Amino acid sequence: MSRDHSRDPCPYVIINDCGGAFAMGAVGGTIWHGFKGYRNSPRGHRLAGSITAIKARAPVLGGNFAVWGGLFSTFDCMFVGIRKKEDPWNSIMSGALTGGILAARGGPRAAATSAVVGGILLALIEGVGIAMSRASASQFKPVPPPLEFPQPPSPPSSTNPSPSTTISESSTSSSNQNQLNASSSH
């Protein structure tokens, strides 16, 4: 089982993801409802209207994000435990279950629709993540060495005798020396 060692182990990651999702929802809700409260308030009361809208709605949006993050992490940990591997299918199935559970109060049709949408969204997110990791991994592939083509043999030059010429000359001169020695001893 390949594990992502940069994350906490499974029971703790649920709490961590709940907190992170709450913070993200609260910050996003502060920005969204701050602008909305400012725009919908009369002149002279826009700052007060913005703060009132933030205090009323930003924590609710943060809580909704926290519930989504907690359910998603719980299902992801469940699938890791059942399947004994961490892959994109865990996230896709977790997104589908989370969407279905959160829409269950609307009836089976709403739950099924939301489950399909959640699965598709997580599949798109996982697909983009895989594509980006492959694209960035290709930057770090080692570059193959350039191809070296065989060079044609160079013609022998007179100033630099080739080894075959030297060997044949030395064997010829040594045989000539032996013949001279043999003829002088007779």
C-alpha positions in Angstrom: 0.0 0.0 0.0 1.5 3.3 -1.1 0.9 6.0 1.5 1.2 9.7 1.3 3.6 10.4 4.1 3.0 14.1 4.0 -0.5 13.6 5.5 -1.6 12.6 9.0 -2.7 9.0 9.6 -6.3 8.2 8.9 -8.2 8.9 12.1 -6.4 12.3 12.5 -6.7 13.4 8.9 -10.5 13.6 9.3 -10.2 16.2 12.1 -7.5 18.0 10.2 -9.6 18.1 7.0 -12.7 19.3 9.0 -10.7 22.2 10.4 -9.1 23.1 7.1 -12.5 23.0 5.3 -14.1 25.1 8.0 -11.3 27.7 7.7 -11.6 27.7 3.9 -15.4 28.1 4.1 -15.3 30.8 6.8 -12.7 32.9 4.8 -14.6 32.4 1.6 -17.9 33.2 3.4 -16.4 36.3 4.9 -15.4 37.6 1.5 -18.6 36.6 -0.2 -21.1 37.7 2.4 -19.0 40.9 3.1 -19.5 42.0 -0.5 -23.1 40.9 -0.5 -23.9 42.7 2.8 -22.2 45.8 1.6 -24.1 45.8 -1.7 -27.5 45.1 -0.2 -27.2 47.8 2.6 -28.4 51.4 2.2 -25.8 54.2 1.9 -24.4 55.2 5.3 -24.9 51.7 6.7 -22.9 49.6 4.3 -20.1 48.8 6.7 -22.5 47.8 9.4 -24.5 45.8 6.9 -21.4 44.0 5.7 -20.3 43.1 9.2 -23.8 41.9 10.1 -23.9 39.7 7.0 -20.5 38.2 7.8 -21.4 37.4 11.4 -24.6 35.8 10.3 -23.6 33.7 7.3 -19.8 33.1 7.2 -19.8 30.6 10.1 -22.7 28.8 8.5 -20.8 28.4 5.2 -17.7 27.4 7.2 -19.8 24.7 9.0 -21.2 23.4 5.7 -17.6 23.1 4.3 -16.5 21.3 7.5 -19.3 18.8 7.2 -18.4 18.1 3.6 -14.7 17.8 4.4 -15.3 15.5 7.4 -17.6 13.2 5.4 -15.2 13.1 2.5 -12.2 12.3 4.7 -14.2 9.7 6.6 -15.2 7.9 3.4 -11.7 8.2 2.0 -10.2 6.6 5.1 -12.9 3.9 4.9 -12.0 3.1 1.3 -8.3 3.0 2.1 -9.0 0.6 4.9 -11.2 -1.7 2.8 -9.3 -1.6 -0.5 -5.8 -1.5 1.2 -4.5 1.0 -1.4 -4.6 4.7 -2.0 -5.5 5.7 -5.5 -7.9 8.2 -7.3 -10.8 5.7 -7.1 -11.0 6.2 -3.3 -11.5 10.0 -3.8 -14.0 9.5 -6.6 -16.1 7.1 -4.6 -15.8 9.3 -1.5 -17.0 12.3 -3.4 -20.0 10.4 -4.7 -20.9 9.1 -1.3 -20.5 12.5 0.3 -22.7 14.1 -2.3 -25.3 11.4 -1.9 -25.4 11.6 1.9 -25.6 15.4 2.0 -28.5 15.4 -0.4 -30.4 12.4 1.2 -33.0 14.7 2.9 -34.2 15.7 -0.6 -35.2 12.1 -1.4 -33.6 9.2 -3.3 -33.6 11.0 -6.7 -31.8 14.1 -5.3 -29.4 11.9 -3.5 -28.6 9.9 -6.6 -28.2 13.0 -8.7 -25.9 14.6 -6.1 -23.9 11.4 -5.8 -23.3 11.3 -9.6 -22.3 15.0 -9.6 -20.0 14.5 -6.6 -18.3 11.5 -8.3 -17.9 13.4 -11.6 -16.5 16.4 -9.9 -14.0 14.4 -7.9 -13.1 12.4 -11.1 -12.4 15.7 -12.9 -10.3 17.0 -10.0 -8.3 13.7 -9.8 -7.8 13.7 -13.6 -6.5 17.3 -13.6 -4.2 16.4 -10.7 -2.8 13.3 -12.5 -2.3 15.3 -15.7 -0.5 18.1 -13.9 1.8 15.6 -12.0 2.6 13.9 -15.3 3.3 17.2 -17.0 5.6 18.3 -14.2 7.3 14.9 -14.0 8.4 15.1 -17.6 10.4 18.2 -16.7 12.6 16.1 -14.5 13.2 13.1 -16.8 16.9 12.6 -17.6 17.9 13.8 -21.0 19.3 10.9 -23.1 22.8 11.5 -24.4 23.1 12.7 -28.0 23.5 10.0 -30.6 27.0 9.5 -31.8 27.3 8.4 -35.4 30.3 6.2 -36.4 33.1 8.2 -38.0 34.5 6.9 -41.3 38.1 5.6 -41.0 40.7 8.2 -41.8 43.2 7.5 -44.6 46.6 6.5 -43.3 49.2 9.3 -43.4 52.8 9.0 -44.1 54.0 10.8 -41.0 52.1 8.6 -38.6 52.4 4.9 -39.5 49.5 2.7 -38.8 50.0 -0.2 -36.3 49.5 -2.9 -39.0 52.3 -1.4 -41.1 54.7 -1.2 -38.1 54.0 -4.8 -37.2 54.5 -6.1 -40.8 57.7 -4.0 -41.2 59.2 -5.2 -37.9 58.4 -8.9 -38.8 60.0 -8.4 -42.2 63.1 -6.8 -40.9 63.5 -9.5 -38.2 63.2 -12.2 -40.8 65.8 -10.5 -43.0 68.1 -10.3 -40.0 67.7 -14.0 -39.4 68.5 -14.8 -43.1 71.7 -12.6 -42.9 72.8 -14.3 -39.7 72.2 -17.7 -41.3 74.1 -16.9 -44.5 77.1 -15.4 -42.6 77.5 -18.5 -40.4 77.7 -20.8 -43.4 
